[in-house]
Amino acid sequence: MPDNQNDFIAFFNALRAKQLPFVMFRLPHTDTITVYQQQDPTHHQTKTLKENGFVFAPFEATSTYTYIPNELTQKFTIPKSEHSPTKTKHPITNTGKAYYLGLIEAAKKAIDQKSVTKVVVSRIHDQPFTGEMATSFLRLVHSYPNAMVYFWSHPKTGEWMGATPETLLSIKDGVLKTMALAGTLPYTENTTPNWTSKEIDEQQMVTDFIQSQLETVFPKEGITTSPTYTKRAGNLVHLCSDFQVAVASTTPLEIVRLLHPTPAVAGVPVKESLAFLSTHETHNRSYYAGFFGPIQDATINLFVNLRCAELAKDKLLLHVGGGITAESDTETEWQESIRKTETLLRVL
C-alpha cells in the first residue's frame, strides 16, 4: 500500500492506465483512502440502490444507477502531501459570464412572475490542466478534511473528481441523517459570517422542503432537526441544519426519490425549477449535482456532487452554481460563482 506521495502517484497512475472502472474516496472526518476497482469493463447498474459498491448518479432522474462493486477493495492511511495548495489566485476569465448572467436574469424574471420562488442555476468553467492528477487528488484530501473527497473513473461516465460538503443521506444502525445546506459567503478567519436575509431565506427553503418530504413517510415527532449553524467548506461557508430519523422499513431508493434533487441544487418548488432549468440551461449538468457514495449492506453514505470537476483532454470542466432568489444581485451571484471556482482551482 502507498505510504508516501511518490508511491501514491505510482499507484494512482497504474489504476488509471488499466482503463477499467475504479473509484477512490475519503469519507469526511476520516484518515483512510478506500479504493474499489474492477478487473473487467462490465457496466454494473442498480435499480434498487441495494447492491454493495459505490454508486454514481446523474443530476437528472433515472431508473438505473451506475455503480462499482466493492468486491476488490483496498484501504490505506492517507499519505502526506508534499505540495500545499497555492494561495495565489488563478486568473479566471469572464468567458461564460454573459451566459451565466443571462440565466440569473431569466431566473429573476421567473421569480417575479411567481412561477418559482428560488432556482439554482449553474455553469461550466473550462480550465487548462497539465498537472499531476494524483497530486491534485491528494491535495484535495488534505485541504478538505470535513468533505467527501473522491476520484471516479469509468469508461461509461468519464472521470470526475471533487470535494463536496453536502450529505444527501447517511444510514447507519437504522438511523437516517441528512442535511439542509444552502447560502454561501466567503470564509474569513476569526470572523463571524454576516448572513443576510437572502442566505437565511434560501437555506430555510431547503430546510422546509426536507422536513415536508420526510413527513410524507416518517412521523413528524420522530424527526429531529438541529439549530441552523455555519458549516465551512474550504474558503467558503454555508448555512446548515441537520436532520435525523429512524428509518424503520423505508428503503434507500424511497428516501433518495424523496430528497433528490433538493432545492439546494434545483430550486423551489422543485418540479417548476427543474422545468425552468430544462428550458434555460443549455449545457448538460451530467453528474454535477447528482449523488454518489458507498453502500455496504445497511450502511449507506450518499453525497451531493458539488465542488466537482470533469476531466477532459488537457483540461478540467469545473461545474459551479448558485441559488437565485428575489433578493439576488446579478453581479454578486457571478462573483460567488467565481469564488466557488477558485475553491477548487487553488487545490487542483
N, C-alpha and C positions, 0 to 999 in steps of 0.2 A: 504494500500500500504506500502511496506517496506521502512522505513525511517532510518534504521541503518543496519550495516553489519549483525548482527545476524538475524534480520527479513528477510533480503535479502537471506541469506543462507537457511533459512527455506522455503521461497517462491520458490527459485530455485529448491531445492531438492524435494519439493512437486510436482512441474511440471514434473521433470524427473521421479518420482515414478509412475506417471499416465501411462507412456509409450505410450503417444499419441503425435502426431506431435505438436511441438511448436518452435518458434524462438524468441530470444530476441536480440535487437541490439541498438546501439547508433550511430547515424549519426555523421559525422565529425563536429567539432566546435559547438556541442550542449551539453546540460546538462541533457538530458532526455533519459531514457531507455524505449523502446517500446517493448511490448510483443504481439505476435499473437499466439493464441493457438486453437487447435481443440478439440471438445468434443467427437469425434469418430475417428477411424483409417483410414477413407477414404483417398485414394491416389488421391489428386487433381492434374490434369495436364492441361496445357495450350498449345495450338499450335500457339497462336497469340500474347502472352505477353500483352493482354488487360485486363485480369481478375485482379481485385483488390486483392492484397495479397503480399506475399513475395516469390519471385521465387528463385530457387536454381538449377543452371545448370552445367553440367559437362564440362570438357575441350573438349571432342570430340563432333563433330557436332551431333545434334539430332533434330528430328522434334517435340518432345514434351518436356515440361519442368515441373518439379515438383514445386508446389507452395503450400503455406499455406494461406488460405483466411484470410482476416483481419476482419472477422465478429465478433470475440471475441477479442477485443483489450484492453490492459491496458497500461497506461503510468505513469511514476513516475520519480521524480528527482533522479539522481544518488546518492546512499548512500555513505557516506565517507568510505574509505578503511582503516582498522586499520593495515594493513600489507604492507609495502613498498616493491618494487622489490628489490631483493638481488643484491648487487654489486659483489658478489662472482661468479666467472666463474664456471659453471658446467663442470666437466670433460667430454670431448667428445672424444670417442674412434675413431680410424681410421677404424672402421667397415664400410664397404661400400666404402672405399676410392678407392680401386682397380677398382670397377665398375664405379665410377664417373670419375676417371682419364681415363678409357677406353673410356667412352662417349666423353670426351673432345678431346682425340686424334683422335677418329673417326670423330668428327666434324671438327677438323682442317684439316684432310685429305680431307673431302668432300669440304671444302673451297678451299684448294689447287687445287682440281680438277674442281673448278668453278661450282659445282652443286648447292652450296648455298653460300651466302655472309656472313650470320650470322645464327647461330642456337642456340636455348635456350635449354640446357639440364637440367635435374632435377634428384633428388634422394630422398629417404625416409630415415629419421633418426628415429630409434626406441629409445624411452626414457621411462624407467620405471617411473610410476607415481602412487603415493599412496596419493596424497594431496586432498584438498577440491576443487572441480571443481568450485563451486560458488565463492570461494575466488579468484581463478585464473582469472575467468572472470572479477571480479570487479577490480583486479589489472590491467588487460589489458585495461579496460575502462579508468582508471585513468592515466595509463602510456602513452597512445596514444590518446591525445585529438584531433589530426588532422586526425586520421584514422577512417575508418568504422570498428567498433568492433561488433562481432556477436557471438551468440551461437545457433546452429541449431541442432534440434533433430527430427529425423523422422525414423520410422521403415523401410522404403524403402531405405534410404540412409545412415543410421548410424548417428553418432553425430560428428559435426565439430565445431571448434572454431578458430577465428583468428582476426587479426587487419591489414587491408590492406590499403596501402596509395594510391591505384590506382583506379581512377574512369574510368569505361568503358563508361558510358554516363549518363548524367542527363538532364531531360527535365522539364522545368517549365515555365509557361506563354508563351508557344510556342517557347522557345529558347533552343536549344541543346548545351550542353557543354560536352567536352571530353578532354582527355589529352594524351600526348606522354611522358611516364615515362620510363627511362632506364638509365643504368650506375649506378654503386654503388661504394661508398667509405665509410670508417668508419667516424662517426661523431666525430669531435674534437671541444670542446667548444672554442669559440673566435678565431677560425682559419678558414680562407677561404680554401675550398677544392681545392686541386691541381689536377684539371681534366686533364687527358691526352687525346691524340687523340683517344685512344681506346674507352673511355667512350663517348667522344663527337661524334665520328662517329656512335657509337652504338645507341645513342639517336636520332641522325639525321635520321637514317634509319627508326625509328618508326615515327618520325615527317613527313617524306616524304610519308610514307605509308598512314597515316591517312589523310593527305592533298589530296593525289590522290584518295583515296576511297571516301572521302566527295565530291570531284569534280565530281564524277560519277552521283550524284543526286542533288547537290546544285550548284548554280552559283559560280564561283571562287571568284567574287568580294564580295559575301555575307559571305565568310568565314573569320573570324578574328582569327589571331594567335598571341599569346603573345611572347615576347622575352623568350629565354630559361633561366631558373633560377634553383637554388638549392632548393630541397624540402627535408626536414628532415623526417625520419621515424624511431623513436626510436634511436638506436645507429648507424644508417646508414643514408647516404644522397644519393639522386638521382638527375639526371638532368630531368627537366620537361618543357614542353611547353603546354599551354592551348589553346583550340580551342572553338569557339563559332559561331553558325549559327542559323538563324530562320528555324524551321522545316517545316513549311507550311503543306502539306498533307502527308508527309513521315511518315510511321508507325514505331513504336519502333522495330518491328521484322525486317523490312528492314534495319534499322540502325545497329542492333545487327549483322546481317549477313554481313554487310559491314565491321564492325570493329573487330569482334571476330572470331578467335584469332588474336591479333595484333602481329607484330614482337617482341614485348616486352616479349611475352610468347611462341612464336613459332620460328620465325626467318625470314630471307629474302632470297629468296622470300618465302611467307608463304606456298604455296602449296608444294614446294620442301622440305621445312623444316619439314612439317608435315609427308611427306613420309620418311624422314630420321629418325624422332622420332619413327614412327611406326615400323621401322626396328631395331633400336638400343636400344631404351628404353624398357627393358624387364619388368619393373614394370608398374602398372596401375596408371596413374595420377588421375583418378577418378574425384573428384571435384576440385582438385588443378588446378589453372589457368583457371577454369571455371568462371562463373559470378553469381552474386546474388544481391538481393536487393528488396526494397519495390516499389510496383506500386499502385498508387492511382489516378484513372481516368487519367487526363492529366499530372500528376506529377509523374515522374519516376526517381529513383536513383539506378543505377546498378553499381556494382563494380567488379573488377577482384579479384578472390580469391587467394591472395598471403599472405605470413606470416601466414600460417594456419596449424592446426593440426587436424588429425582424431583421435577420441577417440576409443581405443580398451581396452580389459580387462587388467587392471593394467598397461597400458602403453599409451603413445602418439605416433602417427606416424606423425612426422613433415616433411612436404614437402618443399623442397628448390630447387632453380635452379639458373642458371646464363647464360648470353648471351656470346657465344663464337664467336670471330671474328678472322681475320688473325693475329691480334696483341696479342691475348690471350696467357698468360703464364699459363701452366698447373697447377703448384703448387699454383700460385696466385689465380687462379679460385677456387681451393679446399679451400683455406683459406677464400675466400669470402663466400663460402657456409657454412663454419663453423661460420662466423660472423652472417649470417642470421639465423642459428640455435640458436646461443646464444641470438639473439634479442628476440626470443620467450621464451627460457628457463629461462632467468633472471626474467621473469614475471610469467611464469607458475609454 
